Amino acid sequence: MTIVEVRGRGGQLIERVRTDREVITVGRAFDNDVILEDAYVSAHHLRLTLHDRGWLAEDLGSANGTYHKKQRVREKEGLDSGDRLRVGHTYLHLYSDVHLVSPVLKIDSAEARLVSLGRPLVWTMLIVLTCMMLVFESYSHSFAEYKPLKIVQPALWSLLGVVLLAAVWALVGRLARHRAYFFCHLSIWYLFGLSSFVSQFVSETIAYNLSSGLLQDALVNGSKFLLLVAVLWSSLTLATNLKAKRRSWSALGLAGAVLIVGLAGEFRWQQDFTAAPSYYAHIKSPSLLWAEGKRSVEIVSRLPQLLERATEESEKVGDSHRNQITE
């Protein structure tokens, strides 16, 4: 008994033909035993003949040839169970009925939970929440007259960016696993955006109360890294056949690479390192303060000292620049 497995150029399974014929013909003509829908396959392309425990492959003078192990079949060539032939843009896998199949895979519980995110109610609600988040973020960072129309274009670009990202992961899944899961990826990346917004808001609030820009950078970048690892792990679970351990390492590596590129971009736009003191200059609503602010009298009493220090630091920076010019 012979099983001919027909696959496309991307590896997707098209059909399986089971036959007990000793001679099997392959081509586009309707009198073949295996009929292929491939414009690059000849009408009568290939003949397979049972031989001992395998087959003999014979090209029937086809226009584009028959290939086995990347070599064109010139004469009758012996094949074993599990061997693969390429005809046109189609791949033929040959198996005997006693060929051992691969071990059964256990259903990943994480994958089942991620697939549930593809329900229409889920991704619709996430889109609505994302729009609300974009409106709130624009309002909270605006110190001029608030005009809702100004946020429409940036919001649309943000929503479209997530859609394109989900489409890329869906394409990877279609090629690797023949399953797109577009709406699942859409929900996953919208969740990432919402979670990133919440974590950044919390991090900035903590840093605002402690007046520490360094703490804010550490909290924001750290939370984004962890969230990115989680979302990449989720997308890799749906789009690839990687095992759990390799999937985790791949997510860590990709997230680390993104973080390094982001930090490199930030350092590129930093000013040169000088002796000027650093300070926290982010403006937030006073309602976010959980600690009692300093009284204006205390601040005014420290102004002469602060001005004197600023003058000293300015003179040091000026001297340093003059020395560099002299050299």
PEWOBEL-V73830 format. One record per pair of residues at least 24 apart in sequence whose ideal C-beta (glycine too) atoms are under 7 Angstrom apart, sorted by the first residue. I is the first residue (numbers start at 1). J is the second residue. D is the distance in Angstrom with one decimal. If there is no record, write none. Layout:
((I J D) (I J D))
This chain:
((1 96 6.7) (1 97 3.9) (2 94 6.8) (2 96 6.9) (3 95 4.4) (3 97 6.5) (4 34 5.3) (4 92 5.8) (4 94 6.2) (5 93 3.9) (5 95 6.7) (6 34 7.0) (6 36 6.7) (6 90 6.3) (6 92 6.2) (7 91 4.5) (7 93 6.6) (8 90 6.7) (9 89 4.6) (10 175 5.7) (12 178 5.1) (22 49 6.7) (22 50 4.6) (23 47 6.6) (23 49 5.3) (24 48 4.3) (26 87 6.7) (26 92 6.9) (36 90 5.4) (38 88 4.3) (38 89 5.7) (38 90 4.6) (40 64 5.3) (40 88 3.2) (40 89 5.4) (41 87 5.3) (41 88 4.0) (41 90 6.3) (45 87 5.4) (46 87 5.9) (51 78 6.6) (54 78 5.8) (54 79 5.2) (54 80 4.7) (54 81 6.7) (55 79 4.7) (55 94 6.2) (57 85 6.3) (64 88 5.6) (108 237 6.7) (110 237 5.8) (111 237 5.4) (111 238 6.6) (114 184 5.8) (114 188 7.0) (114 234 5.6) (114 237 6.1) (114 238 5.7) (115 181 6.8) (115 184 5.8) (117 184 5.1) (117 187 3.8) (117 188 6.3) (118 181 6.2) (118 183 4.1) (118 184 3.9) (118 187 6.5) (122 187 5.4) (123 183 5.2) (123 186 5.2) (123 187 4.6) (123 190 7.0) (126 187 5.5) (126 190 4.0) (126 191 6.5) (127 190 6.6) (129 194 6.0) (130 159 6.8) (130 190 5.4) (130 193 5.9) (130 194 6.3) (131 155 6.4) (133 194 6.0) (133 197 5.2) (134 158 6.2) (137 197 6.6) (162 186 6.8) (162 189 5.0) (162 190 5.9) (162 193 6.6) (165 189 5.4) (169 235 4.9) (169 239 5.2) (172 239 4.5) (173 238 5.9) (173 239 3.7) (176 239 6.1) (176 240 5.2) (176 241 6.4) (177 239 6.8) (177 240 6.9) (177 241 6.1) (181 238 4.7) (184 238 5.7) (185 235 5.9) (185 238 6.6) (188 231 5.8) (188 234 5.0) (188 235 6.1) (189 231 6.5) (192 227 5.9) (192 231 4.2) (195 227 5.2) (196 224 5.9) (196 227 5.8) (199 223 3.8) (199 227 6.6) (204 282 6.7) (205 288 5.1) (208 282 6.3) (208 284 4.6) (208 288 6.1) (209 289 6.0) (209 290 5.8) (209 291 5.5) (211 280 4.4) (212 280 6.3) (213 278 6.6) (213 280 4.9) (221 259 6.6) (225 255 5.7) (225 259 5.2) (228 255 4.1) (228 258 6.1) (229 255 4.5) (274 317 5.4) (275 313 6.0) (275 316 5.4) (275 317 6.7) (276 313 5.5) (276 317 6.3) (277 313 6.5))
